[in-house]
Amino acid sequence: MTEPDGPSLTSRRAADEARPTPNLFIVGAPKSGTTALASYLSSHREVFVADKELSYFGSDLDFRTKRGRWQIGYGAYLEWFAQHGEAQYRTDRSVFYLYSSRAAAEIHAFDPAARVIALLRNPVDQMHSQHSEMLFQGEEVITSFGDALALEDERKRGGQVPPGCQKVFGLFYRGIAGYAEQVERYFSVFGRDQVCVVLYDDLVLDPARTYRQVLRFLDIDHDHQPEFNVVNANKVVRSTRVRALLGQSPSGLRRLGRLLVPDEQARASLRRRLHALNTEQRARPPMDPELRRELTAACTPEVRRLEQLLDRDLGGWLVTGGARPQHPGVASDRPAR
């Protein structure tokens, strides 16, 4: 178990550090194109993106292991950025920072000048995709999306939580999709000039144009254009036993791993490769049309509130029929092409 070393999160200051620190935060929402955008940005010569969700901030996010609460230590956190002082932006991509009620203030206390990018997706599709992701990770055991939604209130009270679930908050599907309050929090803490809100729909329909808008927000070379390849399509595991071994390895195996691969970033990269070998891409089963209608109606007040906050028409999110926006460059409900 790793705990934050030294002073509290809100007493840390990037200005007090001689070593490079993160100054760009992709804060979520999960399953809304964050992995795709991070991949595109990582190919830009002026941007470094940590290739692991570090989740250092957000002290209200309770990550659990068999040994107790987990949080990366401050020294280990900064080590991810230590060799990238030449980059104009050093990026922490942690998708639950948007959901967290504390992360915005903690990040601002660390670096008031930091830039923030939030990606938002039709909340009904986001919830459905998040459920699929939690199944893939072994954190969810209820295969029916509707049944899992019905358990949300009970799970918030601590009941019906799958054994071994390491992030119970990841099961709060409706809460994670409550964007208006979350975005408003970042606007209030950082000011609108330091926060860029990207819609999944825009990244799907015109990734090049949307990517250039992000580069303009960052005020870096906006002529750079990566390959907009498949990133983070819907996934299932080949073997649940292998997934369990990679996620909750016996202590002896973990010690052997640290001995054979001492560098934490190298171990993380190896784990990702092993997870990839145990993964296949498969289309997500379609949502029940009646459930979609019910969820769309329930989300309508939240969407209207977000429209006012962003000064943007989001009426397309309230249409229950027709095709959903898709593009091979962004996380989708289909297998990769």
C-alpha positions as CSV (number, residue, x, y, z in Angstrom):
1,M,0.0,0.0,0.0
2,T,1.3,3.4,-1.0
3,E,0.3,6.5,0.9
4,P,1.2,10.2,0.1
5,D,4.4,11.0,1.9
6,G,5.0,14.3,3.8
7,P,2.5,17.2,3.9
8,S,-1.1,17.1,2.7
9,L,-2.2,17.5,-0.9
10,T,-3.3,21.1,-0.5
11,S,0.1,22.1,1.0
12,R,2.1,20.9,-2.0
13,R,3.2,23.6,-4.4
14,A,4.6,23.2,-7.8
15,A,6.4,26.5,-7.4
16,D,8.4,25.0,-4.5
17,E,9.8,22.2,-6.7
18,A,13.1,22.3,-8.5
19,R,12.1,19.3,-10.5
20,P,9.6,19.3,-13.4
21,T,5.9,19.1,-12.3
22,P,2.7,18.4,-14.2
23,N,1.0,21.5,-15.5
24,L,-1.7,20.0,-17.7
25,F,-4.5,17.8,-16.4
26,I,-6.9,15.8,-18.5
27,V,-9.6,15.2,-15.8
28,G,-12.2,13.0,-17.5
29,A,-15.0,12.1,-17.9
30,P,-14.2,8.4,-18.3
31,K,-15.1,6.7,-21.5
32,S,-15.5,10.1,-23.3
33,G,-12.4,10.2,-25.5
34,T,-9.8,10.9,-22.9
35,T,-7.5,8.1,-24.0
36,A,-7.7,9.1,-27.6
37,L,-7.0,12.8,-26.9
38,A,-4.1,11.9,-24.6
39,S,-2.7,9.6,-27.4
40,Y,-2.9,12.4,-29.9
41,L,-1.3,14.9,-27.6
42,S,1.5,12.5,-26.6
43,S,2.8,12.6,-30.2
44,H,3.2,16.4,-30.0
45,R,6.9,17.4,-29.4
46,E,5.8,20.0,-26.8
47,V,3.7,17.7,-24.7
48,F,4.5,14.8,-22.4
49,V,1.6,12.6,-21.2
50,A,2.1,10.1,-18.4
51,D,0.9,6.8,-19.8
52,K,-0.7,5.7,-16.5
53,E,-3.6,7.1,-14.6
54,L,-1.8,8.4,-11.5
55,S,-4.8,9.7,-9.6
56,Y,-2.7,11.6,-7.1
57,F,-5.2,14.3,-6.5
58,G,-8.8,13.7,-5.5
59,S,-8.4,12.7,-1.9
60,D,-12.1,11.7,-1.7
61,L,-11.5,9.0,-4.3
62,D,-11.1,5.8,-2.3
63,F,-9.0,3.3,-4.2
64,R,-8.8,0.0,-2.4
65,T,-6.7,-3.1,-2.6
66,K,-6.6,-6.2,-0.4
67,R,-4.0,-4.4,1.7
68,G,-6.1,-1.3,2.2
69,R,-6.3,2.2,0.8
70,W,-4.0,3.0,-2.1
71,Q,-2.6,6.3,-3.2
72,I,0.6,7.1,-5.1
73,G,3.2,8.9,-3.0
74,Y,4.3,12.4,-3.8
75,G,7.8,11.5,-4.8
76,A,6.7,8.6,-7.0
77,Y,4.1,10.9,-8.6
78,L,6.6,13.6,-9.5
79,E,9.1,10.9,-10.8
80,W,6.8,10.4,-13.7
81,F,7.6,13.9,-14.9
82,A,11.2,14.2,-13.8
83,Q,12.8,13.5,-17.1
84,H,10.5,15.7,-19.2
85,G,11.4,19.3,-18.2
86,E,11.9,20.2,-21.9
87,A,8.2,19.7,-22.6
88,Q,6.0,22.8,-22.4
89,Y,3.2,20.7,-21.0
90,R,3.6,17.7,-18.7
91,T,0.3,15.9,-18.5
92,D,-1.5,13.9,-15.8
93,R,-4.5,12.1,-17.3
94,S,-6.7,10.8,-14.5
95,V,-10.3,10.4,-15.6
96,F,-12.0,10.5,-12.2
97,Y,-10.6,14.0,-11.3
98,L,-13.7,15.4,-12.9
99,Y,-16.0,13.4,-10.7
100,S,-14.0,14.1,-7.5
101,S,-15.4,16.9,-5.4
102,R,-11.9,17.8,-4.1
103,A,-9.5,17.3,-7.1
104,A,-10.1,20.7,-8.7
105,A,-9.2,22.6,-5.5
106,E,-6.2,20.3,-4.8
107,I,-4.8,20.7,-8.3
108,H,-5.3,24.5,-8.1
109,A,-3.5,24.6,-4.7
110,F,-0.6,22.7,-6.4
111,D,-0.4,24.9,-9.5
112,P,-2.9,27.8,-9.9
113,A,-1.6,28.3,-13.5
114,A,-2.3,24.7,-14.6
115,R,-4.4,24.1,-17.7
116,V,-7.3,21.7,-17.5
117,I,-9.1,19.6,-20.3
118,A,-12.4,17.9,-19.6
119,L,-14.1,15.7,-22.2
120,L,-17.9,15.1,-22.1
121,R,-20.0,12.5,-23.8
122,N,-23.8,12.0,-24.1
123,P,-24.4,10.9,-20.5
124,V,-26.6,7.9,-21.4
125,D,-23.8,6.5,-23.7
126,Q,-21.2,7.4,-21.2
127,M,-23.0,5.4,-18.4
128,H,-23.4,2.5,-20.7
129,S,-19.8,2.5,-21.7
130,Q,-18.6,2.9,-18.1
131,H,-20.6,-0.1,-17.1
132,S,-18.9,-2.1,-19.9
133,E,-15.5,-0.9,-18.8
134,M,-16.1,-1.9,-15.2
135,L,-17.1,-5.3,-16.4
136,F,-13.9,-5.5,-18.4
137,Q,-11.8,-4.5,-15.4
138,G,-13.5,-7.1,-13.2
139,E,-14.9,-4.4,-10.9
140,E,-18.5,-5.0,-11.9
141,V,-20.3,-8.4,-11.8
142,I,-23.8,-7.4,-12.9
143,T,-23.9,-7.9,-16.6
144,S,-27.3,-6.2,-17.1
145,F,-26.8,-2.5,-17.4
146,G,-30.3,-1.8,-16.2
147,D,-29.8,-4.0,-13.1
148,A,-26.5,-2.4,-12.3
149,L,-28.1,1.1,-12.5
150,A,-30.8,0.0,-10.1
151,L,-28.2,-0.9,-7.5
152,E,-26.5,2.5,-7.5
153,D,-28.1,3.9,-4.4
154,E,-27.5,0.7,-2.4
155,R,-23.9,0.6,-3.5
156,K,-23.4,4.2,-2.3
157,R,-24.5,2.9,1.1
158,G,-21.9,0.1,0.9
159,G,-24.2,-2.8,-0.2
160,Q,-24.0,-5.0,-3.2
161,V,-20.4,-4.1,-3.9
162,P,-18.6,-6.8,-5.9
163,P,-15.8,-8.5,-3.8
164,G,-12.4,-7.1,-4.7
165,C,-13.8,-3.9,-6.3
166,Q,-11.0,-1.4,-6.0
167,K,-12.9,1.7,-6.9
168,V,-16.5,1.5,-5.7
169,F,-17.2,5.1,-7.0
170,G,-16.7,3.7,-10.5
171,L,-20.0,1.9,-10.0
172,F,-21.9,5.2,-9.5
173,Y,-22.9,5.5,-13.1
174,R,-25.4,8.3,-12.8
175,G,-23.2,10.3,-10.5
176,I,-20.2,10.1,-12.8
177,A,-22.4,11.4,-15.6
178,G,-23.5,14.5,-13.6
179,Y,-21.3,16.8,-15.6
180,A,-22.9,20.2,-14.9
181,E,-21.8,20.5,-11.3
182,Q,-18.4,19.0,-12.1
183,V,-17.6,21.4,-14.9
184,E,-18.9,24.3,-12.9
185,R,-16.5,23.4,-10.1
186,Y,-13.5,23.6,-12.4
187,F,-14.7,26.9,-13.9
188,S,-15.2,28.3,-10.4
189,V,-11.8,27.2,-9.2
190,F,-9.6,27.8,-12.3
191,G,-11.6,30.3,-14.3
192,R,-12.9,29.6,-17.8
193,D,-9.7,30.7,-19.6
194,Q,-7.8,27.8,-18.0
195,V,-10.4,25.1,-18.7
196,C,-11.1,23.6,-22.1
197,V,-14.3,21.5,-22.5
198,V,-14.2,19.0,-25.4
199,L,-17.3,17.1,-26.6
200,Y,-16.9,13.5,-27.5
201,D,-19.2,14.2,-30.5
202,D,-16.8,16.8,-31.9
203,L,-13.8,14.4,-31.4
204,V,-15.8,11.7,-33.3
205,L,-17.1,13.8,-36.2
206,D,-14.0,16.0,-36.8
207,P,-11.0,14.9,-34.8
208,A,-8.5,17.0,-36.7
209,R,-10.5,20.3,-36.2
210,T,-11.2,19.5,-32.5
211,Y,-7.5,18.6,-31.9
212,R,-6.4,21.9,-33.4
213,Q,-8.8,23.7,-31.1
214,V,-7.1,22.0,-28.1
215,L,-3.7,23.0,-29.4
216,R,-4.8,26.6,-29.7
217,F,-6.1,26.4,-26.1
218,L,-2.6,25.3,-25.1
219,D,-1.0,27.9,-27.3
220,I,1.4,25.4,-29.0
221,D,2.1,24.5,-32.6
222,H,-1.4,23.8,-33.9
223,D,-0.2,22.5,-37.3
224,H,0.8,19.2,-35.7
225,Q,-1.6,16.4,-36.8
226,P,-1.2,12.9,-35.5
227,E,-2.6,9.7,-37.0
228,F,-6.2,9.5,-35.7
229,N,-6.1,5.8,-35.2
230,V,-8.3,3.5,-33.2
231,V,-7.9,4.2,-29.5
232,N,-9.6,2.4,-26.6
233,A,-12.4,0.6,-28.5
234,N,-14.8,-1.5,-26.4
235,K,-13.0,-4.5,-24.8
236,V,-13.5,-7.8,-23.1
237,V,-11.0,-10.0,-21.4
238,R,-9.9,-13.4,-22.8
239,S,-9.2,-14.9,-19.4
240,T,-10.6,-13.7,-16.1
241,R,-7.9,-15.7,-14.2
242,V,-5.2,-13.8,-16.0
243,R,-6.9,-10.5,-15.3
244,A,-7.1,-11.4,-11.6
245,L,-3.5,-12.3,-11.5
246,L,-2.4,-9.1,-13.1
247,G,-4.7,-7.0,-10.8
248,Q,-4.2,-8.7,-7.5
249,S,-0.8,-10.5,-7.7
250,P,0.4,-12.5,-4.7
251,S,2.9,-10.5,-2.6
252,G,5.8,-12.8,-3.6
253,L,5.1,-12.3,-7.3
254,R,5.0,-8.5,-6.7
255,R,8.4,-8.6,-4.9
256,L,9.8,-10.7,-7.8
257,G,8.5,-8.2,-10.3
258,R,10.1,-5.3,-8.4
259,L,13.4,-7.2,-8.3
260,L,13.3,-8.1,-12.1
261,V,12.0,-4.7,-13.2
262,P,13.0,-2.1,-10.6
263,D,11.7,1.0,-12.5
264,E,8.0,1.6,-11.7
265,Q,7.3,3.1,-15.1
266,A,8.8,0.1,-16.8
267,R,6.7,-2.2,-14.7
268,A,3.5,-0.2,-15.5
269,S,4.4,-0.5,-19.2
270,L,4.9,-4.3,-18.9
271,R,1.6,-4.7,-17.1
272,R,-0.2,-2.8,-19.9
273,R,1.4,-5.1,-22.5
274,L,0.3,-8.1,-20.6
275,H,-3.2,-6.7,-20.2
276,A,-3.3,-6.0,-23.9
277,L,-2.4,-9.6,-24.7
278,N,-5.4,-10.7,-22.5
279,T,-7.8,-8.3,-24.3
280,E,-9.9,-8.5,-27.4
281,Q,-12.1,-5.9,-28.9
282,R,-15.8,-6.7,-29.2
283,A,-18.9,-4.7,-29.9
284,R,-21.0,-3.8,-26.9
285,P,-24.5,-5.3,-26.8
286,P,-27.0,-2.5,-27.7
287,M,-28.9,-0.8,-24.9
288,D,-32.6,-1.6,-24.4
289,P,-34.5,1.1,-26.3
290,E,-36.9,1.6,-23.4
291,L,-34.1,2.0,-20.9
292,R,-32.5,4.6,-23.2
293,R,-35.7,6.6,-23.3
294,E,-36.0,6.5,-19.5
295,L,-32.4,7.5,-19.0
296,T,-32.6,10.3,-21.6
297,A,-35.7,11.7,-19.9
298,A,-33.9,11.5,-16.5
299,C,-30.8,13.3,-17.9
300,T,-32.7,16.1,-19.7
301,P,-32.6,18.6,-16.8
302,E,-28.8,18.0,-16.4
303,V,-28.2,18.4,-20.1
304,R,-30.2,21.7,-20.2
305,R,-28.2,23.0,-17.3
306,L,-25.0,22.0,-19.1
307,E,-26.2,23.8,-22.2
308,Q,-26.4,27.1,-20.3
309,L,-23.1,26.5,-18.7
310,L,-21.3,25.9,-22.0
311,D,-23.5,28.2,-24.1
312,R,-23.9,25.3,-26.5
313,D,-26.9,23.4,-28.0
314,L,-26.8,19.8,-26.7
315,G,-30.1,18.8,-28.1
316,G,-28.6,15.9,-30.0
317,W,-28.0,14.2,-26.7
318,L,-31.7,14.1,-26.1
319,V,-32.6,12.3,-29.3
320,T,-33.3,8.6,-28.4
321,G,-33.4,7.2,-32.0
322,G,-30.9,7.1,-34.8
323,A,-27.2,6.3,-35.0
324,R,-24.7,7.4,-32.4
325,P,-21.6,9.3,-33.5
326,Q,-18.8,7.0,-34.2
327,H,-15.2,7.3,-35.5
328,P,-12.4,4.8,-35.5
329,G,-10.1,7.3,-33.8
330,V,-12.1,7.4,-30.6
331,A,-13.3,4.9,-28.0
332,S,-16.4,3.3,-29.5
333,D,-19.0,0.7,-29.0
334,R,-17.6,-1.3,-32.0
335,P,-14.6,-3.4,-32.6
336,A,-11.6,-1.6,-34.0
337,R,-11.3,-1.5,-37.8
